[in-house]
Each structure stands twice: as structure tokens, then as C-alpha cells.
Amino acid sequence: MTTVDQAIAAVPSPSREALQHVIAIALRLAPDAEDGVSYGMPALKVGGKPLVSVVATAKHLSLYPYSSAAIDTVRADLAGYSLSKGTVRFSAEQPLPDGVIERLLRARLAEITGT
């Protein structure tokens, strides 16, 4: 198994930095998050439940918050980004705004912790 940092390290720049930025925000919000794997992807986990994964593909970067409800909390702020039920797609050239990432991950944290 691989860690989130190891997976991101294999991604070329500038995509690597864009993914690292998302993970840095997640770790600021959940400093006790642990490396793990969910749905075959390196993930940060809180309380044994996946908080977020970030993945690079040939065409885009993806953020997986493991919750369509969490995505719905910021959906109105994601015009211009490609979305699916559980994925937000972005690029290094069009990164996700920090405030949107924070609200999305706070929503997912609330689901996990019940607060």
C-alpha cells in the first residue's frame, strides 16, 4: 500500500503542488488524519473513515470527499468545474478555491464526527 504523500510525489509538477495543497488544507482541518486506502486510492482517514483522496489522471485532477452530500454543500461555487456524484475535477491551471475546499472538507468531517 502507498501513502498519500508517496502517491502525490509520483505526480509531475505543477499538478503535484495542486494536489499537495488540497492535502495541506485537509491536514490543517484534521491534524490527526491518518494515511490509509479507500476504494483502492490513497486516502486521509479520520476515525477510520475516509476524509479525502486526490488523484491525478492524464486529463485532470480529482478530489474525492467520499460524500455526495459534502459536494452538494459547495456545488453552487463549483461552476466551471466538472462534477460527478462523488468527484470534483480540477486542474493545476484551474485549482479549487481554498474556501471551497475548506467548506467541502468541513462538511465531510461533520459527517464523520457527527458534529
VOGU-3710 file (C-alpha; in Angstrom, 3 decimals, decimal comma):
1> mttvdqaiaa> 0,000/0,000/0,000  1,088/3,531/-0,644  0,663/6,667/1,393  -0,954/9,856/0,194  2,431/11,617/0,133  4,055/8,811/-1,862  1,232/8,826/-4,410  1,412/12,588/-4,832  5,212/12,533/-5,093  4,872/10,473/-8,279
11> vpspsrealq> 2,766/13,173/-9,967  4,620/15,681/-12,169  4,675/19,384/-11,360  2,537/21,589/-11,342  -0,199/19,010/-10,690  1,759/17,649/-7,726  1,676/21,009/-5,976  -2,058/21,410/-6,626  -2,741/18,030/-5,016  -0,375/18,761/-2,127
21> hviaialrla> -2,256/21,998/-1,492  -5,568/20,142/-1,083  -3,954/17,671/1,317  -2,351/20,518/3,297  -5,775/22,083/3,798  -7,211/18,717/4,844  -4,417/18,198/7,383  -4,909/21,689/8,778  -8,599/20,908/9,333  -7,966/17,363/10,587
31> pdaedgvsyg> -4,415/17,245/12,006  -4,974/13,746/13,383  -5,948/12,320/9,980  -4,089/9,139/9,088  -2,921/7,648/5,825  -5,000/4,804/4,540  -6,628/3,399/1,448  -10,250/3,682/0,399  -11,711/2,325/-2,824  -8,161/1,478/-3,878
41> mpalkvggkp> -6,956/5,089/-3,568  -4,553/6,532/-1,004  -6,740/8,494/1,388  -6,630/10,550/4,535  -8,868/8,941/7,143  -10,441/10,253/10,319  -11,764/7,781/12,831  -11,160/5,003/10,315  -13,436/6,666/7,742  -12,143/8,256/4,528
51> lvsvvatakh> -11,988/12,042/4,531  -10,409/12,756/1,151  -8,384/11,340/-1,705  -6,729/13,262/-4,501  -5,728/11,636/-7,762  -4,079/12,747/-10,993  -5,198/11,330/-14,329  -3,998/12,166/-17,815  -6,743/14,767/-18,297  -7,484/16,213/-14,859
61> lslypyssaa> -7,002/16,139/-11,100  -9,727/14,732/-8,878  -10,805/15,321/-5,310  -12,857/12,533/-3,748  -14,579/13,558/-0,494  -16,428/10,212/-0,255  -19,717/12,061/0,066  -22,111/13,466/-2,494  -23,787/15,426/0,320  -20,498/17,193/1,094
71> idtvradlag> -20,130/18,107/-2,584  -23,684/19,449/-2,535  -22,695/21,947/0,185  -20,365/23,711/-2,284  -21,952/22,774/-5,609  -23,082/26,361/-6,277  -19,459/27,518/-6,002  -18,152/24,958/-8,489  -19,452/26,406/-11,745  -16,856/25,708/-14,412
81> yslskgtvrf> -15,606/22,530/-12,749  -16,566/19,014/-13,775  -18,535/17,210/-11,077  -19,990/13,785/-10,587  -21,785/12,236/-7,643  -18,604/11,782/-5,630  -15,868/13,634/-7,514  -14,738/17,181/-8,149  -12,384/17,518/-11,132  -9,959/20,408/-11,457
91> saeqplpdgv> -6,528/21,229/-12,838  -3,351/22,947/-11,735  -4,315/25,765/-14,106  -7,808/25,999/-12,569  -7,328/24,936/-8,937  -10,192/24,768/-6,494  -10,568/27,875/-4,332  -9,281/27,372/-0,789  -12,586/28,428/0,758  -14,469/25,855/-1,296
101> ierllrarla> -12,031/23,094/-0,321  -12,344/24,068/3,338  -16,148/24,099/3,320  -16,288/20,814/1,434  -13,904/19,090/3,824  -15,570/20,601/6,898  -18,874/19,148/5,662  -17,258/15,737/5,258  -15,619/15,988/8,690  -19,004/16,797/10,227
111> eitgt> -20,441/13,656/8,628  -17,610/11,552/10,033  -17,548/13,018/13,526  -21,250/13,789/13,901  -20,541/17,396/14,898
//
